[in-house]
């Protein structure tokens, strides 16, 4: 049980540290049209 709680805590801390922070990163992260051209 203790291991599960620690694992969840590590995942949450990692998500908070590595999420996009700057406005440029947020725009790129939220842009739905960021896929390469797939019309072959």
Order of alpha helices (4+ residues) and beta strands (2+ residues): alpha-alpha
